[in-house]
Amino acid sequence: RAFRDRFWESPRAYRTRWAASRTPVDATPAPLGAGGLPSLEHASDAHPRVHVTRLDQWHLVGLRHLGPYQEVWRAWAALAEWGARAMPSLLAAPRIGISHDDPEMVEASRIRYDACYAVSTARAQAVHALVRSPLHWRTMPTADYAVTIHRGAYHELGSAYRRLFIDWLPRSGRYPGDA
């Protein structure tokens, strides 16, 4: 009853719906291409590859978006506006989007997403000094990160997340970190 109250369907209906939407993931590590990321040429949309790589500690300055994923562009626009004013060189920094919630489990108005610029350790102190609310600062730990590449329409991105978390992760013997 608690599951039905929370997700508006029975556990059996939920499992059936997920099983019907599953596409197998090729968990063979992909050959590395430029920048240490998996090479796109060896992955297909039907069988995306997952590559686990160890990354050193990194820093993020971000802006939280609360609402549907289709509206995260607003957070990116506001973050770019701040970057242009506060530190224009950040506009060329790598961009990281952190999706906190599964839209099939969380009401659209409560979905959390962080639009972030990655900041090098050398520049972390200078950028951190500029961060004021509603911006936030976080440090990602040295850890193993699973990387997969989605090629396709933005509205199909959810299926890539499902393949990563529902198919690949349980078979990998790994557990997601809380970061």
ZADO-1210 file (C-alpha; in nm, 4 decimals, padded with zeros to 6 digits):
<atoms>
<atom x="00.0000" y="00.0000" z="00.0000" code="ARG" pos="1"/>
<atom x="00.2828" y="00.2386" z="00.0812" code="ALA" pos="2"/>
<atom x="00.4378" y="00.1763" z="-00.2624" code="PHE" pos="3"/>
<atom x="00.1055" y="00.2394" z="-00.4374" code="ARG" pos="4"/>
<atom x="00.0495" y="00.5577" z="-00.2341" code="ASP" pos="5"/>
<atom x="00.3945" y="00.6868" z="-00.3250" code="ARG" pos="6"/>
<atom x="00.4141" y="00.5824" z="-00.6937" code="PHE" pos="7"/>
<atom x="00.0458" y="00.5596" z="-00.7954" code="TRP" pos="8"/>
<atom x="00.0764" y="00.1982" z="-00.9120" code="GLU" pos="9"/>
<atom x="00.1294" y="-00.1480" z="-00.7685" code="SER" pos="10"/>
<atom x="00.4812" y="-00.2909" z="-00.7354" code="PRO" pos="11"/>
<atom x="00.3936" y="-00.5565" z="-00.9948" code="ARG" pos="12"/>
<atom x="00.2775" y="-00.2948" z="-01.2503" code="ALA" pos="13"/>
<atom x="00.5941" y="-00.0952" z="-01.1858" code="TYR" pos="14"/>
<atom x="00.8221" y="-00.3994" z="-01.2410" code="ARG" pos="15"/>
<atom x="00.6320" y="-00.4941" z="-01.5560" code="THR" pos="16"/>
<atom x="00.6628" y="-00.1421" z="-01.6996" code="ARG" pos="17"/>
<atom x="01.0381" y="-00.1310" z="-01.6279" code="TRP" pos="18"/>
<atom x="01.0957" y="-00.4779" z="-01.7744" code="ALA" pos="19"/>
<atom x="00.9189" y="-00.3721" z="-02.0952" code="ALA" pos="20"/>
<atom x="01.1347" y="-00.0595" z="-02.1305" code="SER" pos="21"/>
<atom x="01.4721" y="-00.2294" z="-02.0767" code="ARG" pos="22"/>
<atom x="01.7364" y="-00.2358" z="-02.3455" code="THR" pos="23"/>
<atom x="02.0514" y="-00.4373" z="-02.2766" code="PRO" pos="24"/>
<atom x="02.3723" y="-00.2482" z="-02.2112" code="VAL" pos="25"/>
<atom x="02.7113" y="-00.3614" z="-02.3378" code="ASP" pos="26"/>
<atom x="02.9222" y="-00.3382" z="-02.0218" code="ALA" pos="27"/>
<atom x="03.2498" y="-00.4073" z="-02.2006" code="THR" pos="28"/>
<atom x="03.4780" y="-00.1092" z="-02.1405" code="PRO" pos="29"/>
<atom x="03.4986" y="00.1078" z="-02.4492" code="ALA" pos="30"/>
<atom x="03.8360" y="00.2033" z="-02.5950" code="PRO" pos="31"/>
<atom x="03.9392" y="00.5488" z="-02.4798" code="LEU" pos="32"/>
<atom x="03.9223" y="00.8363" z="-02.7223" code="GLY" pos="33"/>
<atom x="04.0258" y="01.1993" z="-02.6902" code="ALA" pos="34"/>
<atom x="04.0104" y="01.3444" z="-02.3401" code="GLY" pos="35"/>
<atom x="03.9991" y="01.0039" z="-02.1710" code="GLY" pos="36"/>
<atom x="03.6337" y="00.9452" z="-02.2609" code="LEU" pos="37"/>
<atom x="03.5046" y="00.6351" z="-02.4360" code="PRO" pos="38"/>
<atom x="03.5313" y="00.6370" z="-02.8130" code="SER" pos="39"/>
<atom x="03.1929" y="00.6974" z="-02.9751" code="LEU" pos="40"/>
<atom x="03.2657" y="00.4855" z="-03.2778" code="GLU" pos="41"/>
<atom x="03.2411" y="00.1574" z="-03.0847" code="HIS" pos="42"/>
<atom x="02.9062" y="00.2204" z="-02.9207" code="ALA" pos="43"/>
<atom x="02.5629" y="00.2025" z="-03.0750" code="SER" pos="44"/>
<atom x="02.2429" y="00.3642" z="-02.9555" code="ASP" pos="45"/>
<atom x="02.0910" y="00.0194" z="-02.8970" code="ALA" pos="46"/>
<atom x="02.3901" y="-00.1047" z="-02.6932" code="HIS" pos="47"/>
<atom x="02.5705" y="00.1868" z="-02.5322" code="PRO" pos="48"/>
<atom x="02.9027" y="00.1139" z="-02.3685" code="ARG" pos="49"/>
<atom x="02.9855" y="00.2018" z="-02.0112" code="VAL" pos="50"/>
<atom x="03.3391" y="00.2922" z="-01.9138" code="HIS" pos="51"/>
<atom x="03.4472" y="00.3193" z="-01.5516" code="VAL" pos="52"/>
<atom x="03.7241" y="00.5686" z="-01.4955" code="THR" pos="53"/>
<atom x="03.8907" y="00.7027" z="-01.1827" code="ARG" pos="54"/>
<atom x="03.8805" y="01.0803" z="-01.1548" code="LEU" pos="55"/>
<atom x="04.0726" y="01.2947" z="-00.9106" code="ASP" pos="56"/>
<atom x="03.8878" y="01.5355" z="-00.6839" code="GLN" pos="57"/>
<atom x="03.7112" y="01.8133" z="-00.8730" code="TRP" pos="58"/>
<atom x="03.5143" y="02.1227" z="-00.7819" code="HIS" pos="59"/>
<atom x="03.1815" y="02.2532" z="-00.9065" code="LEU" pos="60"/>
<atom x="03.0033" y="02.5839" z="-00.8858" code="VAL" pos="61"/>
<atom x="02.6375" y="02.5241" z="-00.9548" code="GLY" pos="62"/>
<atom x="02.2838" y="02.6479" z="-00.9593" code="LEU" pos="63"/>
<atom x="01.9940" y="02.4288" z="-00.8472" code="ARG" pos="64"/>
<atom x="01.6899" y="02.3904" z="-01.0723" code="HIS" pos="65"/>
<atom x="01.3689" y="02.2684" z="-00.9122" code="LEU" pos="66"/>
<atom x="01.1098" y="02.1463" z="-01.1615" code="GLY" pos="67"/>
<atom x="01.0817" y="01.9374" z="-01.4794" code="PRO" pos="68"/>
<atom x="01.4018" y="01.8397" z="-01.6568" code="TYR" pos="69"/>
<atom x="01.2663" y="02.0047" z="-01.9731" code="GLN" pos="70"/>
<atom x="01.3177" y="02.3406" z="-01.8016" code="GLU" pos="71"/>
<atom x="01.6795" y="02.2997" z="-01.6849" code="VAL" pos="72"/>
<atom x="01.7852" y="02.5418" z="-01.9582" code="TRP" pos="73"/>
<atom x="01.6729" y="02.8191" z="-01.7217" code="ARG" pos="74"/>
<atom x="01.9374" y="02.7214" z="-01.4668" code="ALA" pos="75"/>
<atom x="02.2013" y="02.7026" z="-01.7407" code="TRP" pos="76"/>
<atom x="02.1055" y="03.0494" z="-01.8673" code="ALA" pos="77"/>
<atom x="02.1203" y="03.1996" z="-01.5171" code="ALA" pos="78"/>
<atom x="02.4534" y="03.0284" z="-01.4445" code="LEU" pos="79"/>
<atom x="02.6001" y="03.1593" z="-01.7720" code="ALA" pos="80"/>
<atom x="02.4763" y="03.5102" z="-01.6883" code="GLU" pos="81"/>
<atom x="02.6506" y="03.4922" z="-01.3496" code="TRP" pos="82"/>
<atom x="02.9678" y="03.3515" z="-01.5079" code="GLY" pos="83"/>
<atom x="02.9775" y="03.6289" z="-01.7681" code="ALA" pos="84"/>
<atom x="02.9618" y="03.8892" z="-01.4883" code="ARG" pos="85"/>
<atom x="03.1752" y="03.7261" z="-01.2192" code="ALA" pos="86"/>
<atom x="03.4411" y="03.5325" z="-01.4110" code="MET" pos="87"/>
<atom x="03.4025" y="03.5210" z="-01.7907" code="PRO" pos="88"/>
<atom x="03.6711" y="03.2537" z="-01.8272" code="SER" pos="89"/>
<atom x="03.4320" y="03.0079" z="-01.6571" code="LEU" pos="90"/>
<atom x="03.2126" y="03.0127" z="-01.9683" code="LEU" pos="91"/>
<atom x="03.4740" y="02.7898" z="-02.1358" code="ALA" pos="92"/>
<atom x="03.4899" y="02.5471" z="-01.8401" code="ALA" pos="93"/>
<atom x="03.3469" y="02.1949" z="-01.8693" code="PRO" pos="94"/>
<atom x="02.9773" y="02.1813" z="-01.7857" code="ARG" pos="95"/>
<atom x="02.8348" y="01.9125" z="-01.5636" code="ILE" pos="96"/>
<atom x="02.4640" y="01.8446" z="-01.5125" code="GLY" pos="97"/>
<atom x="02.3675" y="01.6491" z="-01.2026" code="ILE" pos="98"/>
<atom x="02.0255" y="01.4857" z="-01.2090" code="SER" pos="99"/>
<atom x="01.9140" y="01.3930" z="-00.8603" code="HIS" pos="100"/>
<atom x="01.5723" y="01.2446" z="-00.9253" code="ASP" pos="101"/>
<atom x="01.3991" y="00.9895" z="-01.1455" code="ASP" pos="102"/>
<atom x="01.1066" y="01.1714" z="-01.3129" code="PRO" pos="103"/>
<atom x="00.9032" y="00.8520" z="-01.2970" code="GLU" pos="104"/>
<atom x="00.9372" y="00.8462" z="-00.9180" code="MET" pos="105"/>
<atom x="00.9340" y="01.2149" z="-00.8233" code="VAL" pos="106"/>
<atom x="00.6637" y="01.4703" z="-00.8965" code="GLU" pos="107"/>
<atom x="00.7803" y="01.7039" z="-01.1779" code="ALA" pos="108"/>
<atom x="00.7661" y="02.0159" z="-00.9610" code="SER" pos="109"/>
<atom x="01.0039" y="01.8539" z="-00.7056" code="ARG" pos="110"/>
<atom x="01.2745" y="01.7245" z="-00.9424" code="ILE" pos="111"/>
<atom x="01.6225" y="01.8526" z="-00.8510" code="ARG" pos="112"/>
<atom x="01.8937" y="01.9255" z="-01.1076" code="TYR" pos="113"/>
<atom x="02.2237" y="02.1091" z="-01.0646" code="ASP" pos="114"/>
<atom x="02.3733" y="02.2986" z="-01.3589" code="ALA" pos="115"/>
<atom x="02.7462" y="02.3291" z="-01.2827" code="CYS" pos="116"/>
<atom x="03.0764" y="02.4531" z="-01.4143" code="TYR" pos="117"/>
<atom x="03.3756" y="02.2339" z="-01.3325" code="ALA" pos="118"/>
<atom x="03.6550" y="02.4354" z="-01.1730" code="VAL" pos="119"/>
<atom x="04.0180" y="02.3272" z="-01.1689" code="SER" pos="120"/>
<atom x="04.1898" y="02.2841" z="-00.8329" code="THR" pos="121"/>
<atom x="04.4237" y="02.5703" z="-00.9263" code="ALA" pos="122"/>
<atom x="04.1285" y="02.8114" z="-00.9612" code="ARG" pos="123"/>
<atom x="03.9047" y="02.6638" z="-00.6909" code="ALA" pos="124"/>
<atom x="03.9866" y="02.9131" z="-00.4174" code="GLN" pos="125"/>
<atom x="03.9312" y="03.2184" z="-00.6398" code="ALA" pos="126"/>
<atom x="03.6005" y="03.0896" z="-00.7752" code="VAL" pos="127"/>
<atom x="03.4789" y="02.9655" z="-00.4360" code="HIS" pos="128"/>
<atom x="03.5239" y="03.3183" z="-00.2969" code="ALA" pos="129"/>
<atom x="03.2719" y="03.4461" z="-00.5570" code="LEU" pos="130"/>
<atom x="02.9976" y="03.1952" z="-00.4796" code="VAL" pos="131"/>
<atom x="02.6911" y="03.3457" z="-00.3123" code="ARG" pos="132"/>
<atom x="02.3350" y="03.2169" z="-00.2794" code="SER" pos="133"/>
<atom x="02.1562" y="03.0914" z="-00.4852" code="PRO" pos="134"/>
<atom x="02.4785" y="02.9425" z="-00.6247" code="LEU" pos="135"/>
<atom x="02.6390" y="02.6561" z="-00.4390" code="HIS" pos="136"/>
<atom x="02.9822" y="02.4994" z="-00.4235" code="TRP" pos="137"/>
<atom x="03.0608" y="02.1322" z="-00.4000" code="ARG" pos="138"/>
<atom x="03.3677" y="01.9171" z="-00.4183" code="THR" pos="139"/>
<atom x="03.3375" y="01.5801" z="-00.5872" code="MET" pos="140"/>
<atom x="03.5600" y="01.3154" z="-00.4296" code="PRO" pos="141"/>
<atom x="03.8342" y="01.1168" z="-00.5979" code="THR" pos="142"/>
<atom x="03.6357" y="00.8126" z="-00.7097" code="ALA" pos="143"/>
<atom x="03.5424" y="00.5773" z="-00.9899" code="ASP" pos="144"/>
<atom x="03.2834" y="00.7277" z="-01.2252" code="TYR" pos="145"/>
<atom x="03.0723" y="00.5363" z="-01.4770" code="ALA" pos="146"/>
<atom x="03.0598" y="00.7121" z="-01.8129" code="VAL" pos="147"/>
<atom x="02.8194" y="00.6428" z="-02.0959" code="THR" pos="148"/>
<atom x="02.7484" y="00.8555" z="-02.3980" code="ILE" pos="149"/>
<atom x="02.3951" y="00.9253" z="-02.5181" code="HIS" pos="150"/>
<atom x="02.3524" y="01.0089" z="-02.8838" code="ARG" pos="151"/>
<atom x="02.0039" y="01.1098" z="-02.9741" code="GLY" pos="152"/>
<atom x="01.7208" y="01.3410" z="-02.8857" code="ALA" pos="153"/>
<atom x="01.7172" y="01.5091" z="-02.5457" code="TYR" pos="154"/>
<atom x="01.3728" y="01.3684" z="-02.4660" code="HIS" pos="155"/>
<atom x="01.5218" y="01.0158" z="-02.4979" code="GLU" pos="156"/>
<atom x="01.7890" y="01.0826" z="-02.2344" code="LEU" pos="157"/>
<atom x="01.5796" y="00.9085" z="-01.9683" code="GLY" pos="158"/>
<atom x="01.6213" y="00.5745" z="-02.1446" code="SER" pos="159"/>
<atom x="02.0007" y="00.6139" z="-02.1266" code="ALA" pos="160"/>
<atom x="01.9773" y="00.6733" z="-01.7509" code="TYR" pos="161"/>
<atom x="01.7531" y="00.3679" z="-01.7132" code="ARG" pos="162"/>
<atom x="01.9963" y="00.1500" z="-01.9093" code="ARG" pos="163"/>
<atom x="02.2830" y="00.2709" z="-01.6923" code="LEU" pos="164"/>
<atom x="02.1083" y="00.2383" z="-01.3546" code="PHE" pos="165"/>
<atom x="01.8675" y="-00.0499" z="-01.4183" code="ILE" pos="166"/>
<atom x="02.0720" y="-00.2713" z="-01.6513" code="ASP" pos="167"/>
<atom x="02.4409" y="-00.1944" z="-01.6124" code="TRP" pos="168"/>
<atom x="02.4767" y="-00.0967" z="-01.2454" code="LEU" pos="169"/>
<atom x="02.3259" y="-00.4110" z="-01.0887" code="PRO" pos="170"/>
<atom x="02.5391" y="-00.6351" z="-01.3140" code="ARG" pos="171"/>
<atom x="02.8562" y="-00.4337" z="-01.2535" code="SER" pos="172"/>
<atom x="02.8928" y="-00.5284" z="-00.8866" code="GLY" pos="173"/>
<atom x="02.9277" y="-00.1559" z="-00.8052" code="ARG" pos="174"/>
<atom x="02.7137" y="00.0753" z="-00.5950" code="TYR" pos="175"/>
<atom x="02.6415" y="00.4428" z="-00.6600" code="PRO" pos="176"/>
<atom x="02.7963" y="00.6934" z="-00.4236" code="GLY" pos="177"/>
<atom x="02.5888" y="00.9581" z="-00.2541" code="ASP" pos="178"/>
<atom x="02.7853" y="01.2411" z="-00.4166" code="ALA" pos="179"/>
</atoms>
